[in-house]
Amino acid sequence: MPEMTLSVRWPDGRVQDCYSPSLVLHDHLVAGTTYTVRDFTRRSTLALAIASERVKEKFGFACTSAAATTQQITESATAFGPDDVVEVVRMWPPLPAPTTQEAL
């Protein structure tokens, strides 16, 4: 199962790296995009729940790292107002580019 790291810049300028056991974050967030704290927290929490469920389906147990990342994001978010802005600085690895065959 491919894992990834998400780097987020919080409203106070602090950059936080967040782990995901799945590339599913790419379905919910876009690198270089800003979100309100409320929207970012909602999107990332949903994506990490899906990632944890994927781990559970494959290995028979939920991903404690996804739960820990969810807790870290939620705790960080409490320091800001819901309409403050969070920037997704980087998502690594990026999604692979579609091949010509897939694009058709």
KOLKE-481880 format. One record per residue: residue number from 1; x, y, z of N, C-alpha, C, O, CB in turn. Coordinates in Angstrom, 2 decimals. Glycine has a CB too. Layout:
N
NUM, X, Y, Z, X, Y, Z, X, Y, Z, X, Y, Z, X, Y, Z .
...
***
This chain:
104
1, 0.86, -1.17, 0.00, 0.00, 0.00, 0.00, 0.90, 1.23, 0.00, 1.71, 1.39, 0.91, -0.97, 0.00, 1.23 .
2, 0.77, 2.09, -1.00, 1.64, 3.27, -1.04, 1.26, 4.28, 0.04, 0.08, 4.58, 0.23, 1.57, 3.94, -2.42 .
3, 2.25, 4.78, 0.71, 2.02, 5.79, 1.74, 2.48, 7.14, 1.23, 3.16, 7.23, 0.21, 2.76, 5.42, 3.05 .
4, 2.10, 8.20, 1.94, 2.47, 9.52, 1.49, 2.60, 10.49, 2.66, 2.19, 10.20, 3.79, 1.44, 10.04, 0.50 .
5, 3.19, 11.64, 2.36, 3.33, 12.72, 3.33, 2.70, 13.98, 2.75, 2.85, 14.28, 1.56, 4.83, 12.95, 3.70 .
6, 2.02, 14.69, 3.59, 1.37, 15.94, 3.25, 2.02, 17.03, 4.10, 2.08, 16.89, 5.33, -0.19, 15.88, 3.48 .
7, 2.49, 18.10, 3.48, 3.04, 19.23, 4.23, 2.03, 20.37, 4.18, 1.57, 20.77, 3.11, 4.43, 19.68, 3.66 .
8, 1.70, 20.90, 5.36, 0.68, 21.92, 5.50, 1.27, 23.15, 6.18, 2.00, 23.02, 7.16, -0.53, 21.38, 6.31 .
9, 0.95, 24.34, 5.67, 1.35, 25.58, 6.33, 0.12, 26.15, 7.02, -0.85, 26.54, 6.39, 1.95, 26.61, 5.30 .
10, 0.20, 26.19, 8.35, -0.89, 26.71, 9.17, -0.89, 28.23, 9.13, 0.10, 28.82, 8.69, -0.78, 26.21, 10.63 .
11, -1.96, 28.88, 9.57, -2.06, 30.34, 9.51, -0.92, 31.08, 10.22, -0.62, 32.23, 9.86, -3.36, 30.77, 10.10 .
12, -0.29, 30.46, 11.21, 0.82, 31.12, 11.91, 2.16, 30.92, 11.21, 3.19, 31.36, 11.72, 0.91, 30.59, 13.33 .
13, 2.16, 30.27, 10.03, 3.38, 30.06, 9.26, 4.08, 28.75, 9.53, 5.00, 28.37, 8.80, 4.32, 31.16, 9.52 .
14, 3.67, 28.05, 10.56, 4.29, 26.76, 10.91, 3.93, 25.73, 9.86, 2.78, 25.63, 9.43, 3.84, 26.28, 12.33 .
15, 4.95, 24.95, 9.44, 4.71, 23.87, 8.48, 4.71, 22.54, 9.24, 5.62, 22.25, 10.02, 5.80, 23.86, 7.35 .
16, 3.69, 21.75, 8.99, 3.53, 20.46, 9.65, 3.49, 19.37, 8.58, 2.77, 19.49, 7.59, 2.23, 20.43, 10.53 .
17, 4.28, 18.32, 8.78, 4.23, 17.15, 7.90, 3.26, 16.14, 8.48, 3.30, 15.85, 9.68, 5.65, 16.52, 7.72 .
18, 2.40, 15.62, 7.63, 1.36, 14.69, 8.05, 1.49, 13.40, 7.24, 1.68, 13.45, 6.02, -0.05, 15.31, 7.87 .
19, 1.39, 12.27, 7.90, 1.53, 10.95, 7.27, 0.17, 10.37, 6.91, -0.81, 10.54, 7.64, 2.29, 9.99, 8.20 .
20, 0.13, 9.69, 5.77, -1.05, 8.91, 5.39, -0.58, 7.55, 4.86, 0.39, 7.49, 4.11, -1.91, 9.66, 4.32 .
21, -1.26, 6.48, 5.24, -0.88, 5.15, 4.75, -1.38, 4.89, 3.33, -1.18, 3.80, 2.80, -1.42, 4.08, 5.69 .
22, -2.02, 5.87, 2.72, -2.62, 5.70, 1.40, -2.53, 7.01, 0.62, -2.43, 8.09, 1.21, -4.10, 5.25, 1.51 .
23, -2.54, 6.91, -0.69, -2.53, 8.09, -1.55, -3.90, 8.76, -1.64, -4.08, 9.71, -2.41, -2.06, 7.71, -2.94 .
24, -4.87, 8.28, -0.88, -6.24, 8.79, -0.94, -6.33, 10.30, -0.66, -7.30, 10.93, -1.08, -7.11, 8.04, 0.05 .
25, -5.37, 10.87, 0.02, -5.40, 12.32, 0.27, -5.45, 13.10, -1.04, -5.99, 14.21, -1.09, -4.17, 12.74, 1.09 .
26, -4.88, 12.52, -2.10, -4.92, 13.18, -3.42, -6.35, 13.33, -3.93, -6.62, 14.20, -4.76, -4.09, 12.39, -4.44 .
27, -7.26, 12.51, -3.44, -8.66, 12.61, -3.86, -9.40, 13.73, -3.14, -10.51, 14.10, -3.52, -9.37, 11.29, -3.61 .
28, -8.79, 14.28, -2.08, -9.48, 15.26, -1.25, -8.78, 16.60, -1.13, -9.40, 17.60, -0.75, -9.66, 14.69, 0.10 .
29, -7.49, 16.63, -1.45, -6.69, 17.86, -1.32, -5.80, 18.02, -2.54, -5.49, 17.05, -3.23, -5.84, 17.83, -0.02 .
30, -5.38, 19.26, -2.81, -4.51, 19.55, -3.94, -3.33, 20.38, -3.46, -3.51, 21.40, -2.79, -5.29, 20.30, -5.07 .
31, -2.13, 19.95, -3.78, -0.93, 20.70, -3.42, -0.97, 22.09, -4.04, -1.37, 22.26, -5.19, 0.34, 19.94, -3.86 .
32, -0.55, 23.09, -3.26, -0.55, 24.46, -3.72, -1.87, 25.17, -3.53, -2.01, 26.34, -3.91, -0.17, 24.49, -5.14 .
33, -2.84, 24.49, -2.96, -4.17, 25.06, -2.76, -4.35, 25.48, -1.31, -3.79, 24.86, -0.40, -5.26, 24.04, -3.16 .
34, -5.12, 26.53, -1.09, -5.45, 26.93, 0.27, -6.88, 26.52, 0.58, -7.74, 26.48, -0.29, -5.26, 28.47, 0.46 .
35, -7.11, 26.23, 1.85, -8.42, 25.82, 2.36, -8.65, 26.55, 3.68, -7.69, 26.92, 4.35, -8.52, 24.27, 2.54 .
36, -9.88, 26.75, 4.04, -10.13, 27.25, 5.39, -9.74, 26.13, 6.36, -9.71, 24.96, 5.99, -11.64, 27.69, 5.59 .
37, -9.46, 26.50, 7.58, -9.12, 25.50, 8.60, -10.25, 24.47, 8.71, -10.00, 23.27, 8.80, -8.85, 26.18, 9.97 .
38, -11.48, 24.95, 8.70, -12.64, 24.07, 8.81, -12.68, 23.07, 7.64, -12.85, 21.87, 7.85, -13.95, 24.89, 8.84 .
39, -12.51, 23.56, 6.42, -12.57, 22.70, 5.24, -11.40, 21.73, 5.19, -11.57, 20.55, 4.89, -12.60, 23.55, 3.96 .
40, -10.20, 22.23, 5.50, -9.03, 21.36, 5.50, -9.18, 20.24, 6.52, -8.90, 19.08, 6.22, -7.76, 22.17, 5.80 .
41, -9.63, 20.59, 7.71, -9.81, 19.58, 8.76, -10.84, 18.53, 8.33, -10.64, 17.34, 8.54, -10.25, 20.24, 10.08 .
42, -11.93, 18.98, 7.75, -12.97, 18.06, 7.28, -12.43, 17.14, 6.17, -12.62, 15.92, 6.22, -14.20, 18.85, 6.76 .
43, -11.77, 17.72, 5.19, -11.26, 16.94, 4.06, -10.19, 15.92, 4.51, -10.23, 14.75, 4.13, -10.68, 17.88, 2.99 .
44, -9.24, 16.39, 5.30, -8.15, 15.51, 5.71, -8.63, 14.41, 6.65, -8.17, 13.28, 6.56, -7.05, 16.32, 6.39 .
45, -9.57, 14.75, 7.55, -10.13, 13.74, 8.46, -10.86, 12.65, 7.68, -10.71, 11.46, 7.97, -11.07, 14.39, 9.47 .
46, -11.65, 13.06, 6.70, -12.36, 12.09, 5.86, -11.37, 11.21, 5.10, -11.51, 9.99, 5.08, -13.29, 12.80, 4.87 .
47, -10.37, 11.82, 4.48, -9.39, 11.06, 3.70, -8.61, 10.08, 4.58, -8.37, 8.94, 4.17, -8.41, 12.01, 3.00 .
48, -8.23, 10.51, 5.77, -7.49, 9.62, 6.67, -8.36, 8.48, 7.19, -7.85, 7.39, 7.43, -6.92, 10.41, 7.84 .
49, -9.65, 8.72, 7.36, -10.56, 7.64, 7.76, -10.65, 6.61, 6.63, -10.66, 5.40, 6.90, -11.97, 8.20, 8.09 .
50, -10.72, 7.07, 5.41, -10.75, 6.15, 4.26, -9.44, 5.38, 4.19, -9.44, 4.17, 3.95, -11.00, 6.92, 2.93 .
51, -8.32, 6.07, 4.38, -7.01, 5.41, 4.35, -6.92, 4.33, 5.42, -6.43, 3.23, 5.16, -5.88, 6.44, 4.55 .
52, -7.39, 4.64, 6.61, -7.37, 3.66, 7.70, -8.24, 2.45, 7.37, -7.88, 1.31, 7.67, -7.83, 4.30, 9.01 .
53, -9.38, 2.71, 6.76, -10.28, 1.63, 6.37, -9.63, 0.73, 5.30, -9.81, -0.48, 5.31, -11.62, 2.20, 5.84 .
54, -8.89, 1.34, 4.39, -8.17, 0.55, 3.37, -7.14, -0.37, 4.02, -6.97, -1.52, 3.61, -7.48, 1.49, 2.36 .
55, -6.44, 0.17, 5.03, -5.48, -0.66, 5.76, -6.21, -1.81, 6.44, -5.76, -2.95, 6.40, -4.70, 0.19, 6.82 .
56, -7.34, -1.52, 7.05, -8.13, -2.54, 7.75, -8.59, -3.63, 6.78, -8.54, -4.82, 7.11, -9.34, -1.91, 8.44 .
57, -9.04, -3.23, 5.59, -9.47, -4.21, 4.59, -8.32, -5.11, 4.15, -8.51, -6.30, 3.92, -10.08, -3.50, 3.38 .
58, -7.14, -4.52, 4.03, -5.98, -5.29, 3.54, -5.32, -6.12, 4.64, -4.92, -7.26, 4.39, -4.96, -4.34, 2.94 .
59, -5.20, -5.56, 5.85, -4.42, -6.21, 6.90, -5.23, -6.70, 8.09, -4.72, -7.42, 8.94, -3.38, -5.27, 7.38 .
60, -6.50, -6.30, 8.16, -7.35, -6.78, 9.24, -7.37, -5.89, 10.48, -7.99, -6.25, 11.47, -6.91, -8.12, 9.63 .
61, -6.69, -4.75, 10.43, -6.71, -3.82, 11.57, -6.58, -2.40, 11.05, -5.94, -2.16, 10.03, -5.56, -4.15, 12.57 .
62, -7.18, -1.46, 11.76, -7.13, -0.05, 11.37, -5.72, 0.50, 11.55, -4.92, -0.05, 12.32, -8.14, 0.77, 12.19 .
63, -5.42, 1.57, 10.85, -4.09, 2.17, 10.91, -4.01, 3.18, 12.05, -4.67, 4.22, 12.03, -3.75, 2.86, 9.57 .
64, -3.21, 2.87, 13.04, -3.05, 3.77, 14.17, -2.30, 5.05, 13.77, -2.49, 6.10, 14.38, -2.30, 3.07, 15.31 .
65, -1.45, 4.97, 12.74, -0.75, 6.17, 12.27, -1.72, 7.15, 11.64, -1.57, 8.36, 11.81, 0.34, 5.79, 11.25 .
66, -2.72, 6.66, 10.90, -3.74, 7.54, 10.33, -4.54, 8.21, 11.45, -4.88, 9.39, 11.36, -4.68, 6.76, 9.38 .
67, -4.84, 7.45, 12.49, -5.56, 8.01, 13.63, -4.72, 9.07, 14.33, -5.23, 10.11, 14.75, -5.96, 6.90, 14.63 .
68, -3.43, 8.82, 14.47, -2.53, 9.78, 15.11, -2.43, 11.06, 14.27, -2.41, 12.16, 14.82, -1.13, 9.17, 15.32 .
69, -2.35, 10.92, 12.96, -2.30, 12.09, 12.08, -3.59, 12.89, 12.18, -3.55, 14.12, 12.23, -2.04, 11.67, 10.62 .
70, -4.72, 12.21, 12.22, -6.01, 12.88, 12.38, -6.02, 13.69, 13.68, -6.47, 14.83, 13.69, -7.17, 11.86, 12.37 .
71, -5.53, 13.10, 14.74, -5.48, 13.79, 16.04, -4.55, 15.00, 15.97, -4.88, 16.06, 16.50, -5.01, 12.82, 17.14 .
72, -3.39, 14.86, 15.31, -2.44, 15.98, 15.19, -3.07, 17.14, 14.43, -2.94, 18.30, 14.83, -1.15, 15.51, 14.49 .
73, -3.75, 16.83, 13.33, -4.40, 17.88, 12.53, -5.50, 18.55, 13.33, -5.60, 19.78, 13.35, -4.97, 17.29, 11.22 .
74, -6.32, 17.77, 13.98, -7.43, 18.31, 14.76, -6.91, 19.20, 15.89, -7.45, 20.28, 16.13, -8.28, 17.17, 15.34 .
75, -5.87, 18.76, 16.57, -5.30, 19.56, 17.66, -4.68, 20.85, 17.12, -4.86, 21.91, 17.72, -4.24, 18.75, 18.42 .
76, -3.96, 20.77, 16.01, -3.36, 21.97, 15.42, -4.44, 22.97, 15.01, -4.29, 24.17, 15.20, -2.49, 21.61, 14.21 .
77, -5.52, 22.46, 14.46, -6.61, 23.31, 13.96, -7.27, 24.12, 15.07, -7.78, 25.21, 14.82, -7.65, 22.46, 13.25 .
78, -7.27, 23.59, 16.30, -7.95, 24.29, 17.40, -7.30, 25.63, 17.75, -7.92, 26.46, 18.41, -7.97, 23.40, 18.63 .
79, -6.07, 25.84, 17.31, -5.37, 27.09, 17.60, -5.81, 28.24, 16.70, -5.41, 29.38, 16.90, -3.88, 26.89, 17.48 .
80, -6.65, 27.93, 15.70, -7.03, 28.93, 14.70, -8.54, 29.02, 14.56, -9.28, 28.14, 15.00, -6.40, 28.60, 13.35 .
81, -8.97, 30.09, 13.95, -10.39, 30.23, 13.66, -10.77, 29.35, 12.48, -9.92, 29.01, 11.66, -10.73, 31.71, 13.37 .
82, -12.03, 28.96, 12.39, -12.47, 28.06, 11.34, -12.32, 28.64, 9.93, -12.23, 27.89, 8.96, -13.91, 27.69, 11.56 .
83, -12.29, 29.97, 9.81, -12.16, 30.59, 8.49, -10.74, 31.06, 8.18, -10.50, 31.63, 7.12, -13.10, 31.76, 8.39 .
84, -9.79, 30.81, 9.10, -8.38, 31.08, 8.80, -7.95, 30.15, 7.68, -8.61, 29.14, 7.41, -7.48, 30.89, 10.08 .
85, -6.84, 30.48, 7.02, -6.44, 29.75, 5.82, -5.23, 28.85, 6.06, -4.24, 29.24, 6.67, -6.13, 30.73, 4.70 .
86, -5.35, 27.63, 5.56, -4.30, 26.61, 5.59, -3.85, 26.38, 4.15, -4.68, 26.31, 3.25, -4.79, 25.27, 6.27 .
87, -2.55, 26.25, 3.93, -2.04, 25.95, 2.58, -1.47, 24.53, 2.55, -0.68, 24.15, 3.41, -0.96, 26.98, 2.16 .
88, -1.87, 23.77, 1.56, -1.25, 22.46, 1.32, 0.00, 22.75, 0.49, -0.09, 23.05, -0.70, -2.25, 21.44, 0.58 .
89, 1.15, 22.65, 1.14, 2.41, 23.02, 0.51, 2.89, 21.93, -0.44, 3.34, 22.22, -1.55, 3.48, 23.29, 1.58 .
90, 2.79, 20.68, 0.00, 3.37, 19.58, -0.77, 2.65, 18.29, -0.46, 2.23, 18.06, 0.68, 4.88, 19.44, -0.49 .
91, 2.52, 17.45, -1.46, 2.00, 16.10, -1.28, 2.99, 15.16, -1.96, 3.22, 15.24, -3.17, 0.52, 15.94, -1.87 .
92, 3.56, 14.28, -1.16, 4.61, 13.42, -1.69, 4.36, 11.98, -1.34, 4.09, 11.69, -0.17, 5.97, 13.84, -1.17 .
93, 4.43, 11.06, -2.26, 4.70, 11.28, -3.67, 3.48, 11.82, -4.39, 2.34, 11.63, -3.96, 5.17, 9.99, -4.33 .
94, 3.73, 12.52, -5.51, 2.59, 12.98, -6.31, 1.94, 11.79, -6.99, 2.52, 10.70, -7.07, 3.04, 14.04, -7.37 .
95, 0.74, 11.99, -7.47, 0.10, 10.92, -8.24, 0.86, 10.73, -9.54, 1.34, 11.70, -10.13, -1.41, 11.24, -8.52 .
96, 0.99, 9.49, -9.99, 1.67, 9.28, -11.27, 0.84, 9.89, -12.40, -0.39, 9.89, -12.35, 1.92, 7.76, -11.54 .
97, 1.53, 10.41, -13.39, 0.83, 10.95, -14.56, 0.17, 9.82, -15.32, 0.74, 8.74, -15.44, 1.80, 11.73, -15.50 .
98, -1.03, 10.04, -15.82, -1.70, 8.96, -16.58, -0.93, 8.66, -17.87, -0.38, 9.56, -18.51, -3.17, 9.35, -16.90 .
99, -0.92, 7.42, -18.22, -0.29, 7.03, -19.46, -1.21, 7.44, -20.62, -2.39, 7.72, -20.40, 0.01, 5.50, -19.49 .
100, -0.69, 7.47, -21.82, -1.51, 7.83, -22.97, -2.71, 6.91, -23.09, -3.80, 7.38, -23.43, -0.67, 7.78, -24.25 .
101, -2.54, 5.64, -22.83, -3.63, 4.67, -22.90, -4.72, 5.00, -21.89, -5.90, 4.92, -22.21, -3.11, 3.26, -22.67 .
102, -4.33, 5.36, -20.65, -5.30, 5.68, -19.61, -6.05, 6.97, -19.91, -7.21, 7.11, -19.54, -4.61, 5.78, -18.25 .
103, -5.39, 7.91, -20.57, -5.99, 9.21, -20.86, -7.11, 9.08, -21.91, -8.01, 9.91, -21.97, -4.92, 10.20, -21.35 .
104, -7.04, 8.05, -22.70, -8.07, 7.86, -23.74, -9.26, 7.25, -23.17, -10.23, 7.01, -23.89, -7.58, 7.01, -24.87 .
***
